[in-house]
Amino acid sequence: MDRIRVLLVDDHALFREGLAGILAAEPDFEVVGEASDGLEALVKARELAPDLILMDVQMRGADGIEATQRIKLERPATTIVMLTVRDDEEALFEAIQSGAQGYLLKNVHSSDMIALLRGAVRGDAAINPSLAGRMLEEFRRLAEAGSDRPDEPAATLSRREQEVLSLVAERATDKEIADVLHLSLSTVKSHMRNILAKLHVSSRHDAARFARRTRPVGRRS
């Protein structure tokens, strides 16, 4: 039986060692390499051609979501499962949009993780049940919103509003946006009010999620 070649990516060496020990006890897994950040993960993925990558979401340097996007562009057949300590809906949706096959919390039991990883390699989604429920709720919400508003709301944004929204998606503050676009702070706040109204969302957080969800993969910086 061919073993599943695994690359471990996490900026905590102790956590990588623990994962490696768990996987080493399984006859169908083989840890072929480790990386401590997203950039190193990309290099190791090119060198080692793993079947499966376990990727931390938040790391110093290039984060896991950016690394997932870049690796999937080069190696679409590689299965990537995100590991995180944070129960974060925004990161979950970004990870899935970026090409991840799963998103697991680090408090998952080892036996459950192994079963989910085997399923991920077969093409199943590897997601904690609580997070899977949230995904279904989000898909239902988007479907309902789409049926209520057949016209794409982003199409109604002005060019300047699109520029502001793009910076919001990169987590820029109003002051940072004003500096980048050479606008006054009050003008940026006015643009934000218009963006929220046109996108039919109630918060900056929701506007940022909309922007990341609709942005082409190759445009994430």
N, C-alpha and C positions, 0 to 999 in steps of 0.2 A: 504494500500500500504506500502510495506517495505521501510524504509528510507535508504538512502545511508550513511553508517557510514564513517566519514572522520577523518583522522589524519592530522594535520597541522604541517609542519616541516620547520622552518625558524629561523635564529638566531636573528631576530629583533622582539621583543615582540609586538611592535606597529603594524607591518605589520600582524602578526598573529591575533591580535585583530580585525583588519579591515577585514581580510578574514572571520573570525568567524562571524562577524556581517553580512556580505553579505550572507553567507551560511545559517545563522539562519533565514533569511527572506524567504527562499525557503522551501516549505512544504516537499520536498523529500530528503533534506539533514539534517544530524545530525553530528555536530562536537563532536567526542567522546574523543579527546585528542590533546595535543600539545607537540612538542619537539623542542629543540633549536639547536640540531646538529645531525649528522648522527648516532652516536652511540646510543644516546637516542631514536632516531627514530626506530632503530632495537629493542630495549627493549620494547618500546610502541607498536610496531607492533605485537610482541609476546603476550603481555598482552591483547591488545584490539581487535585484529583481525579485523582491519578496512577493508571496501570494497575498499576505495580510499585513497591514500596518496598524498597530495600536498607537493612537496619536493623542497626546494631551492637547487640550484646547488652548490653555493660556501658558505661554512660555516666554522667557526672555528672548529678545530678537524676533525672528519671524514666528508668528503664532501658528497654532495647529490648523486653523481654518484656511489661512493663506497657503500654507504648505499643502493642504489637501487639494486645493484648487490647482496648484502647479503640478503636483504629482499626477492627478487624474488627467490633466491635459496631455502629459507625456506618456503615462502608463494607465490607460483607461481600464484595463483588466484587473488592476490591483485593487483589492478590497481594503477599504479604510474604515476603521471603527474609532470614534472619538471617545476619550476617557476624560472625565472631569469631576471636580468636587462640587461644582456649582449647578444647582437646579435652575438653569437659565433658559427660558423659552427662546429668547432672541438668538442665543448661541446655537440652540438646537436647530432652529429653522435655517440659520446661516450654514451650519455644518451639512445638513441634508441637501440644501441648494448647491453647496460646493462639491457634492459628489460622495459624501460619506455614506456608508451602508448602515451605520449604526451610531448610537450615542448613548454611552453607558456612564452612570454615576460610579465613582470610585468606591462607594460603600456596597457595591453589588457583591453577593457571595461568589466565591471562586467557582463553585459547581455551576451556578447559573451563568456566570460569564463564559465558561468553557462551552456550554451548550449554545449560547447565543452566538459565540464566535464561529462555531461549526456551521450554524445556520447562515451566518453572514457570508461565509465563503461559498455556500450553495446558492446565495442570492436572496436569502430572507433578510428582513430588517432586524437589526440587533438594537432594540430600544427598550429601556425600562418600561414596564406597564403603565406607570403613572405618566411618563412623558408621552407614551403612545396615545393615551387618552387626550392629552393636550393637543397633539398633532391633529387628531380627528376633529376636535372642536375648532381648531384654526381652519382646517379645510372646509368645514361646514360654514363657518363664518364668511370665508372668502367666496364660497359658492353662492350664499345668500346675497352677499354684497354685489356679486357679479350679475345676478338675476335682477336685482333692484336697480343697478346702474350699468346698463349695457355699454355706455360710452366709457372709454378708458380715462379715468380722472387725471392721470399724469399728462395727457395730451392738452389739458387746459392750462397747464402751468406756463408762465412766460419763460423766456430764456434765462432771465435773471433769477427767477424763482427756482428753476431747475438747477442753476449753479449753487444757490443757497442750500437746496435740498441735498445736493451731492455732498456738500461739506458737512451738513448735519449727519449724513450717513457715516461720515468718517469721525463722528463724535466731536466735531469742532464746537466750541462755545460761540455765543453771539459775538463776543469781542473778537475772537479769532477770525470768524467769518467776515466781520467788518474790516479787519486789517487786510485779509487776503483779497477781498473784492473792492477795497478802497471805498467803503460805504460808511455812513454814520451808523451808530448803534441803533438809533430810532428807526432808520430805514430797514435795517436787518430785522428788527422786531415786527415791523409792518409786513415785510415779506413772509415772515413765519406765520403771522395770523392768516394771511391769504392762502398760504400753502395748506395749513390745517383745514381751512374751510373748503378748499377745492378738492382735497383728498378725502374729505368726510371722516377725518380722524380727530381725536380730542387731545392728543398730546404729542410732544416732540419725539418721544420714544416710538410711538406708532408711526409717525412720519418717517423716521429713520428705518424702521423695519420694512415699510413699504418700499423705500428706495433700495435697500439691499436685496429685497426679494425680486424686484423687477430689473435690477442692474445686470447686464451681461457679465458672465463669469470673468472674462478677461480684463474687465475694467476695475476690479477691486485693487486698491493700492495698499 
